[in-house]
Amino acid sequence: MMDTLDNPVKDLWRIFRVMAEFTEGFEELTSVGPAVSIFGSARAKPNERYYKLAVQTASELVKAGFAVITGGGGGIMQAANKGASEAGGQSIGLNIELPLEQIPNDYQNLSLHFRYFFVRKVMFLKYAHGFIVFPGGFGTMDEFFESLVLIQTLRQATFPVILMGSDYWDGLTNWMKQKMLDEHNYIAPEDLDVFTVVDDPKAAVKIIVDFKEGPKHSGLDLPPGMKKTQDGPRVS
């Protein structure tokens, strides 16, 4: 039926599909409670160190009272859902429809499916009290830098952004300091303070727990005019 419609009508139907995805996401996630979004490569294997670290990190988050949100696929996403599920917590997958179909992992106890990347991104942000970013490729970098832009431009209250694995991230963060900041002055010195590089899952969880308890515990200063709410960061 859709193939026989002209472009204006197709665009109208697309608006309805977008609205339906937002509505379903809001309805399903609004009662989840505090959550942390975990990102990382879909290609990580179960015998790899970062996969095992993701399982452990998700488990520690559940023990601290957080739900875990991932993209629902394999690799690091599967590992995080596995750790959350086996620890008895909320294990949420925000699955995306791709031309090369993503197969949802088996460790989700709440599974949502999205056609539009931008709707899915809102869900990652709106209900998360923090991001933990494991090593990954272009998609992982996209999520990491988007979170930095939202904080830098004051579009969102500050929340913890944690890079897991200094051996993977040090090259990037050193380049950001040397090229972006020192050589070209394309960012401000404080822009490098909005994320933290750690190697220990418990240290990552502590940063998020301390932030949730209040700025006086977290060491994270809110940008001028912004306030951290009890419900977590907000996308305006």
C-alpha positions as CSV (number, residue, x, y, z in Angstrom):
1,M,0.0,0.0,0.0
2,M,2.7,2.5,1.0
3,D,4.5,2.1,-2.4
4,T,1.4,3.5,-4.2
5,L,1.3,6.7,-2.1
6,D,2.9,10.0,-3.2
7,N,5.7,11.5,-1.1
8,P,3.7,14.0,1.0
9,V,1.4,11.1,2.2
10,K,4.4,8.9,2.8
11,D,6.0,11.6,4.9
12,L,2.7,12.0,6.9
13,W,2.7,8.3,7.7
14,R,6.3,8.5,8.7
15,I,5.4,11.2,11.3
16,F,2.9,8.8,12.8
17,R,5.4,6.0,13.0
18,V,7.9,8.3,14.7
19,M,5.2,9.4,17.2
20,A,4.3,5.8,17.8
21,E,7.9,4.9,18.6
22,F,8.3,7.8,21.0
23,T,5.0,6.9,22.7
24,E,5.9,3.3,23.2
25,G,9.3,4.2,24.5
26,F,8.0,6.7,27.0
27,E,5.3,4.3,28.2
28,E,7.7,1.4,28.7
29,L,10.6,3.2,30.2
30,T,9.0,5.8,32.4
31,S,8.5,3.4,35.3
32,V,12.0,1.7,35.1
33,G,13.6,3.9,37.7
34,P,17.3,4.9,37.7
35,A,19.2,3.4,34.8
36,V,22.6,3.5,33.2
37,S,23.2,3.1,29.4
38,I,26.1,0.9,28.4
39,F,27.7,1.2,24.9
40,G,30.3,-0.8,23.1
41,S,31.2,-3.0,20.2
42,A,28.8,-5.5,18.8
43,R,31.8,-7.6,17.7
44,A,33.3,-8.3,21.2
45,K,33.5,-12.1,21.9
46,P,32.6,-13.8,25.2
47,N,36.2,-14.8,25.8
48,E,37.5,-11.2,25.5
49,R,38.4,-9.1,28.4
50,Y,36.0,-6.2,27.7
51,Y,33.1,-8.6,27.3
52,K,33.8,-10.0,30.7
53,L,34.2,-6.5,32.2
54,A,30.9,-5.5,30.7
55,V,29.2,-8.5,32.4
56,Q,30.8,-7.5,35.7
57,T,30.0,-3.8,35.4
58,A,26.3,-4.5,34.6
59,S,26.1,-6.8,37.6
60,E,27.6,-4.2,39.9
61,L,25.1,-1.6,38.6
62,V,22.2,-3.8,39.4
63,K,23.5,-4.4,42.9
64,A,23.7,-0.6,43.3
65,G,20.0,-0.3,42.3
66,F,20.3,0.6,38.6
67,A,18.6,-0.8,35.6
68,V,20.9,-1.4,32.6
69,I,20.1,-0.1,29.1
70,T,21.9,-1.3,25.9
71,G,21.3,-1.4,22.2
72,G,20.1,-5.0,22.5
73,G,22.6,-6.6,20.1
74,G,25.6,-8.8,20.5
75,G,29.1,-8.2,21.9
76,I,29.3,-5.6,24.7
77,M,25.5,-5.1,24.5
78,Q,24.9,-8.8,25.1
79,A,27.5,-8.9,27.9
80,A,25.8,-6.0,29.7
81,N,22.4,-7.4,29.4
82,K,23.7,-10.8,30.6
83,G,25.3,-9.3,33.7
84,A,22.1,-7.3,34.5
85,S,19.8,-10.3,33.9
86,E,21.9,-12.8,35.9
87,A,22.1,-10.3,38.8
88,G,18.3,-10.2,38.9
89,G,17.9,-6.7,37.6
90,Q,16.2,-4.8,34.8
91,S,18.0,-5.7,31.6
92,I,16.7,-3.4,28.8
93,G,17.5,-3.6,25.1
94,L,16.7,-0.8,22.7
95,N,16.9,-2.8,19.5
96,I,17.2,-1.2,16.0
97,E,16.1,-2.4,12.6
98,L,19.1,-2.5,10.3
99,P,19.5,-3.6,6.7
100,L,21.9,-6.3,8.0
101,E,19.5,-7.4,10.6
102,Q,20.6,-7.1,14.2
103,I,19.7,-10.2,16.2
104,P,18.4,-9.2,19.7
105,N,20.4,-11.0,22.4
106,D,18.7,-13.4,24.8
107,Y,19.4,-11.6,28.0
108,Q,16.8,-8.8,27.7
109,N,13.8,-8.8,30.1
110,L,12.5,-5.6,28.5
111,S,12.9,-5.4,24.8
112,L,11.9,-2.4,22.6
113,H,12.3,-2.2,18.8
114,F,13.0,1.0,16.9
115,R,13.1,1.9,13.2
116,Y,14.5,5.4,13.7
117,F,18.0,5.9,15.2
118,F,17.1,9.4,16.6
119,V,14.1,8.1,18.6
120,R,16.3,5.3,20.0
121,K,19.0,7.9,21.0
122,V,16.4,9.9,22.9
123,M,15.5,6.8,25.0
124,F,19.2,6.2,25.8
125,L,19.6,9.7,27.1
126,K,16.2,10.5,28.7
127,Y,16.2,7.6,31.2
128,A,19.9,7.3,32.0
129,H,21.7,8.6,35.1
130,G,25.0,8.0,33.3
131,F,26.8,6.4,30.3
132,I,29.5,3.8,30.5
133,V,31.2,3.5,27.2
134,F,33.2,0.4,26.4
135,P,35.6,0.0,23.4
136,G,33.7,0.1,20.1
137,G,33.5,1.4,16.6
138,F,31.7,4.2,14.8
139,G,28.4,3.7,16.6
140,T,30.1,3.8,20.0
141,M,32.0,6.9,19.1
142,D,28.8,8.5,18.0
143,E,27.1,7.9,21.3
144,F,30.1,9.1,23.2
145,F,30.6,12.4,21.3
146,E,26.9,13.1,21.2
147,S,26.8,12.9,25.0
148,L,29.7,15.3,25.2
149,V,28.0,17.8,22.9
150,L,24.8,17.8,24.9
151,I,26.8,18.6,28.0
152,Q,29.1,21.1,26.4
153,T,26.2,23.0,24.8
154,L,24.1,22.9,28.0
155,R,21.3,21.1,26.3
156,Q,21.3,18.6,29.1
157,A,22.3,18.6,32.8
158,T,25.7,17.1,33.5
159,F,25.8,13.4,34.1
160,P,28.7,10.9,34.4
161,V,30.2,9.8,31.1
162,I,32.7,7.0,31.8
163,L,35.1,5.4,29.3
164,M,36.0,1.9,30.3
165,G,39.5,0.7,29.4
166,S,42.4,3.2,29.5
167,D,44.4,1.1,27.1
168,Y,41.8,1.6,24.4
169,W,40.8,5.2,25.1
170,D,44.1,6.9,26.0
171,G,45.1,7.5,22.4
172,L,41.8,9.3,21.7
173,T,41.8,11.4,24.8
174,N,45.4,12.4,24.4
175,W,44.6,13.4,20.8
176,M,41.7,15.5,22.0
177,K,43.9,17.3,24.5
178,Q,46.9,17.8,22.1
179,K,45.0,18.6,18.9
180,M,41.6,19.9,19.9
181,L,42.7,21.9,22.9
182,D,46.4,22.7,23.0
183,E,47.1,23.1,19.3
184,H,43.9,24.5,17.9
185,N,41.9,25.7,20.9
186,Y,38.7,24.1,19.4
187,I,37.5,23.1,22.9
188,A,37.7,24.6,26.3
189,P,39.9,23.0,29.1
190,E,36.8,22.1,31.1
191,D,35.4,20.1,28.2
192,L,37.9,17.4,29.0
193,D,36.5,17.2,32.5
194,V,33.0,15.9,31.5
195,F,34.2,12.3,31.1
196,T,36.3,9.9,33.2
197,V,38.5,7.0,32.1
198,V,38.5,4.0,34.4
199,D,39.5,0.4,34.3
200,D,37.6,-1.0,37.3
201,P,33.8,-1.7,37.2
202,K,33.4,-0.9,40.8
203,A,35.0,2.5,40.3
204,A,32.7,3.2,37.4
205,V,29.6,2.4,39.5
206,K,30.8,4.4,42.4
207,I,31.1,7.5,40.2
208,I,27.5,7.1,39.1
209,V,26.2,6.3,42.6
210,D,28.0,9.3,44.1
211,F,26.5,11.6,41.4
212,K,23.0,10.2,42.0
213,E,23.4,11.0,45.7
214,G,24.2,14.7,44.9
215,P,26.8,17.0,43.5
216,K,28.5,17.3,46.9
217,H,29.3,13.6,46.7
218,S,30.2,13.3,43.0
219,G,32.8,16.0,42.5
220,L,30.9,16.9,39.3
221,D,29.9,20.6,39.0
222,L,26.8,21.4,37.1
223,P,27.0,24.0,34.3
224,P,25.7,27.5,35.2
225,G,21.9,27.6,35.3
226,M,21.5,23.8,35.1
227,K,20.1,21.6,37.9
228,K,20.3,17.9,38.4
229,T,16.8,16.5,39.0
230,Q,15.9,13.5,41.1
231,D,14.7,11.8,37.9
232,G,18.0,12.1,36.2
233,P,19.2,14.2,33.2
234,R,16.6,15.6,30.9
235,V,16.6,16.1,27.1
236,S,15.0,19.4,26.3
